[in-house]
């Protein structure tokens, strides 16, 4: 299988595949493209064409809600996709619903904390005021910590300064994510 995946989960994907003993190729899409449906669709189609040229089955490690036509695009390329809305859903599954029931939360992973400037500052052109307006409805930012990669306290503080929303770490394993990857082989 050839995987097309969002680079926001690159480290988790590499680790999960290593733990599962999977050596299939992964073609990554720039996570900052999520801010523009047309750019994301173009990149997704480009990467799917690249994957299709390998004459192998295609697995998508990207949320079904990351693009309005995600399921249509996946079907066109006969790509297998886990029925999860976004990267956090891929990592947490039903636990995300439980966390959501506690309060209105925005989720970040290690990849998010590495890429937030590319997405919000460079891509969306949000200054601190824009960020506070757009993140103002959230009561917390949940940092989904899989133990993969390092996020310094300074990195977390920088994101807090930008959003003015408290960050709460939530430690989890890669078990749910690995199950999502393995499910693509069964479809």
C-alpha positions as CSV (number, residue, x, y, z in Angstrom):
1,X,0.0,0.0,0.0
2,X,1.1,3.6,-0.7
3,X,-0.2,6.1,1.9
4,X,-1.0,9.7,1.2
5,X,-1.0,11.6,4.5
6,X,-1.1,15.0,6.1
7,X,2.4,16.0,7.3
8,X,0.8,17.3,10.6
9,X,1.0,13.7,11.8
10,X,4.3,12.8,10.1
11,X,6.1,11.8,13.3
12,X,3.2,9.8,14.6
13,X,2.8,8.0,11.2
14,X,6.5,7.1,11.1
15,X,6.5,5.8,14.6
16,X,3.2,3.9,14.3
17,X,4.4,2.3,11.1
18,X,7.7,1.3,12.6
19,X,5.9,-0.2,15.6
20,X,3.6,-2.1,13.3
21,X,6.4,-3.3,11.1
22,X,5.0,-1.5,8.0
23,X,7.5,-0.3,5.5
24,X,5.1,1.1,2.9
25,X,5.8,4.4,1.3
26,X,4.1,7.6,2.7
27,X,3.6,10.6,0.5
28,X,3.0,13.7,2.6
29,X,0.9,16.8,2.0
30,X,1.9,20.1,3.4
31,X,-0.4,20.8,6.4
32,X,-0.6,24.5,5.7
33,X,-2.7,23.7,2.6
34,X,-5.7,23.0,4.8
35,X,-6.4,26.8,4.8
36,X,-7.4,26.8,1.1
37,X,-9.7,24.0,-0.3
38,X,-8.5,24.6,-3.8
39,X,-4.9,24.3,-2.9
40,X,-5.5,21.2,-0.7
41,X,-7.5,19.5,-3.5
42,X,-4.8,20.2,-6.1
43,X,-2.1,18.8,-3.8
44,X,-4.2,15.9,-2.8
45,X,-4.9,15.0,-6.4
46,X,-1.3,15.4,-7.3
47,X,-0.2,13.1,-4.5
48,X,-2.9,10.6,-5.3
49,X,-1.8,10.5,-8.9
50,X,1.8,9.9,-7.7
51,X,0.6,7.1,-5.5
52,X,-1.6,5.6,-8.2
53,X,1.5,5.5,-10.5
54,X,3.0,3.0,-8.1
55,X,0.3,0.5,-9.1
56,X,-0.5,-0.3,-5.5
57,X,-3.5,0.2,-3.2
58,X,-3.8,3.7,-1.7
59,X,-4.4,4.5,1.9
60,X,-5.4,8.0,3.0
61,X,-4.2,9.2,6.5
62,X,-6.1,12.4,6.5
63,X,-9.4,13.4,8.0
64,X,-12.6,12.9,6.1
65,X,-13.6,16.5,7.0
66,X,-10.3,18.1,6.0
67,X,-11.8,18.9,2.5
68,X,-15.5,19.0,1.5
69,X,-14.9,16.6,-1.3
70,X,-12.6,14.2,0.6
71,X,-14.8,11.1,0.3
72,X,-15.5,11.8,-3.4
73,X,-11.8,12.2,-4.1
74,X,-10.9,9.1,-2.2
75,X,-13.6,7.1,-4.1
76,X,-12.3,8.3,-7.5
77,X,-8.9,7.0,-6.7
78,X,-10.2,3.9,-4.9
79,X,-8.2,5.0,-1.9
80,X,-9.0,3.5,1.5
81,X,-9.7,6.1,4.2
82,X,-10.4,5.7,7.9
83,X,-13.8,7.2,8.8
84,X,-12.3,9.9,11.1
85,X,-13.1,13.6,10.7
86,X,-9.6,15.0,11.4
87,X,-6.1,14.3,12.6
88,X,-7.2,14.4,16.3
89,X,-10.0,12.0,15.6
90,X,-7.4,9.7,14.0
91,X,-5.3,9.8,17.2
92,X,-8.1,9.8,19.9
93,X,-11.2,8.3,18.4
94,X,-14.1,8.3,20.9
95,X,-11.9,9.8,23.6
96,X,-12.2,13.1,21.6
97,X,-16.0,13.1,22.1
98,X,-15.5,12.6,25.8
99,X,-13.0,15.5,25.9
100,X,-15.4,17.7,23.8
101,X,-18.2,17.0,26.3
102,X,-16.1,18.7,29.0
103,X,-15.8,22.0,27.2
104,X,-15.2,23.6,23.8
105,X,-11.7,22.5,22.9
106,X,-9.3,23.1,20.1
107,X,-6.8,20.3,19.6
108,X,-3.1,20.4,18.7
109,X,-0.5,17.7,18.3
110,X,3.3,18.0,18.1
111,X,2.9,18.6,14.4
112,X,0.4,21.4,15.0
113,X,2.7,23.1,17.4
114,X,5.5,22.9,14.9
115,X,3.3,24.2,12.0
116,X,0.9,26.7,13.6
117,X,2.9,29.8,12.4
118,X,2.8,28.4,8.8
119,X,-0.9,27.8,9.0
120,X,-2.2,30.8,11.0
121,X,0.4,33.5,10.6
122,X,1.8,32.9,7.1
123,X,-1.2,31.2,5.5
124,X,-4.2,32.9,7.0
125,X,-2.4,36.1,7.8
126,X,-3.8,36.2,11.3
127,X,-2.1,38.6,13.7
128,X,-2.6,38.2,17.5
129,X,-5.9,40.1,17.4
130,X,-7.2,37.8,14.7
131,X,-6.1,34.8,16.6
132,X,-7.8,35.9,19.8
133,X,-11.0,36.5,17.8
134,X,-10.9,33.2,16.1
135,X,-9.8,31.2,19.2
136,X,-12.0,33.2,21.6
137,X,-14.8,30.6,21.7
138,X,-12.5,27.9,22.9
139,X,-12.1,27.2,26.6
140,X,-8.9,25.3,26.2
141,X,-6.4,24.0,23.7
142,X,-5.8,20.3,24.2
143,X,-2.2,19.3,23.4
144,X,-2.5,15.6,22.3
145,X,0.8,14.3,23.5
146,X,1.6,10.9,22.0
147,X,5.2,11.1,23.4
148,X,6.4,11.4,19.8
149,X,8.6,14.4,19.1
150,X,9.5,17.1,21.6
151,X,7.5,20.2,22.2
152,X,9.2,22.6,24.6
153,X,7.4,24.6,27.2
154,X,8.4,27.7,25.2
155,X,6.6,26.3,22.1
156,X,3.5,25.8,24.1
157,X,3.8,29.2,25.7
158,X,4.2,30.9,22.3
159,X,1.0,29.3,21.1
160,X,-0.8,30.3,24.3
161,X,0.5,33.9,23.8
162,X,-0.9,33.9,20.3
163,X,-4.3,32.5,21.2
164,X,-4.7,33.5,24.8
165,X,-6.4,30.1,25.4
166,X,-4.9,27.8,28.2
167,X,-3.2,24.7,26.9
168,X,-3.8,21.4,28.7
169,X,-1.7,18.4,27.8
170,X,-3.5,15.1,27.3
171,X,-1.2,12.1,27.1
172,X,-2.2,9.2,24.9
173,X,-0.7,6.2,23.1
174,X,-0.6,5.5,19.4
175,X,-2.9,2.5,19.9
176,X,-6.0,4.0,18.3
177,X,-4.0,5.5,15.5
178,X,-2.3,2.2,14.8
179,X,-5.7,0.5,14.6
180,X,-6.8,3.1,12.1
181,X,-3.8,2.4,9.9
182,X,-4.4,-1.4,10.1
183,X,-8.1,-0.9,9.2
184,X,-7.0,0.4,5.8
185,X,-5.5,-2.9,5.0
186,X,-8.7,-4.7,5.7
187,X,-11.0,-2.6,3.5
